[in-house]
Amino acid sequence: MLAAHCWALDARAVGGTVYVNEVPIATLRTSVGGSPAVRAAQAASKLRALSPGDVRVVALKRSVRIEVGGRQALVVKQAEARAAGLAPRVLAERWALSLRTALALPPLQVEPDVVRMGPDGKATVRLVGSKARTAALLGEKLPVSVVRTPGALTLKASSVGSGTLQVVAGSDSVTVNVAVLPYAATFPQRLTAWVTGSPASQEVVRGAIEAALRKRLETQPGATVSWEPFAAPRVPSTKRAVARVKVSAWAPNAVESSGVAEVEVVNLGLGVLREAELWYCNDPENLAAPGPLFHDALQVGKPVRLLFHHVNQSPIPLVVEVALENDSDQEARLAIVPGDSKPDSNPVLAGLRAGDEFFRNWLTGSAEVVAVPARSRVALALRRLAPRETASGLQALLLLS
């Protein structure tokens, strides 16, 4: 025997659709015997008068009947089945299944019971059960507006925040926890990247665009940013070009978002760098343990060339970091001709790759222009070396301001 709550029944009609416990169980399409709305209202009235019993489908000569406890609940006639594009028996079985599902519900049920959305988001919460239609909606300072529709609640964000929506009917209640979160990043955004070169090489332009996306995209704290492959524009000396990049952002306590970032690349036309000094970081070449390797101070307007070449001779992985440190109270700007290879077990190949990248850019004066905020540091290279791998790099550095 079914439990008592399974037979609590609320039925109503909305247009030509019959709802039981806020679940749509049948939609009437024909006007035989009255309009769909009138016939749906009559069917709902019959359903409200039913007593507990099994839901059965009974085939008659010209129709198929749905019975509850031996009493007629709904009838599927040939015209109704044709309008639905189904055989009468198939349509009746579908209606019967929906009716069984509706009758088996608890007095109140919501799905989902946790909702997260962005500041302009909307969400639909399914609200069904025999008490769903008359239940009260309670909640103080909710970050959403709530609109009730048959079998559902439509939530629309109104402010960033969180709250609990209570659905109460007598001794029965359910809750929906609602959070309206900021987007990890809002789009579109427009950024600027600076380079120099005659023209700036594509790899330098690409590196400058990616650096702008990593460092200057406005995001929520702790955001992770990724982007789709993009074509680096050609940027002649003293000219500008724009790259449109499809970006995605994720952050804790925020809604993942994606959109377009337009990065304007400005070629400053500084000319080819001619370094007056060589900074040679190779003592020791063989690294046995973590520790500092080299440091020196750049001077405005005096370019230097930095060479580093190190082999991990320790039994554990080591990380080689080349970083710019700004210990002043003002932002510093530098032009950097890059040349940095992936670690390799062949030290000659690692050095060759770094030199190849460097001289391709150096010959045309191709350099990224990097801003280092006051009292901060920016990594130029960060390489993880497995035991016996080599990190090699060759870079030209010019402090602009």
DAHUBEL-V350010 format. One line per field, one symbol per residue. phi: phi as a letter, one per 30 degrees, with the letter a starting at -180 (. if undefined). psi: psi as a letter, one per 40 degrees, with the letter a starting at -180 (. if undefined). Layout:
BEGIN
phi: ???
psi: ???
END
This chain:
BEGIN
phi: .dddddcdbbbacbiccccbhicdcacccccdikdeddddddddddddddceldcbcbdcdbabcccbiicdcbbcceddddddibdedddddddddddeddddddebbbadcbbbaddcdbbccdbbkdcddcddcblchddbcbbcbeiabccbdbadlbabcccbbidcabbbdcbccddeacbdbbbbbcbbkbddddddddddddddddccddbdeidccbbdebddddbdeicbabccbdcbbbadhbcebblccccdcccdididdbdcbccccbbddcccadldcaaacdceicdbccbbabcdcddbdbccccbccccccbdcbbcbddabcdebdcdddddddddddddedddcidbdcccceehbbbddbbbccdeidccbabbcbbdda
psi: hiiddeehhhiihhbehhhhfehhdhhhdifheiidddddddddddddeiiiiihihhhadeihihihfeihdihhiddddddefiiddddddddddddddddeiidhhihiehhhiidfiiihhhhiideddeiihihhfieiihhhiheihhhhhdihaiihhhhhhbeiiiihhhhhiiidiiiiihihihiiigihiddddddddddddddehhiiheihhiiiiihhihgiheiiihhhhhiiiiiifihiiiahhhhhhhhefeihhhheihhhgfgidhheiiiidiiihiihegiihhhihihheieiiihhhhihhheieiiihihhhighiiiiehdddddddddddddddddefhiihhhhiifiihhdihhhhiheihhiihihhhhd.
END
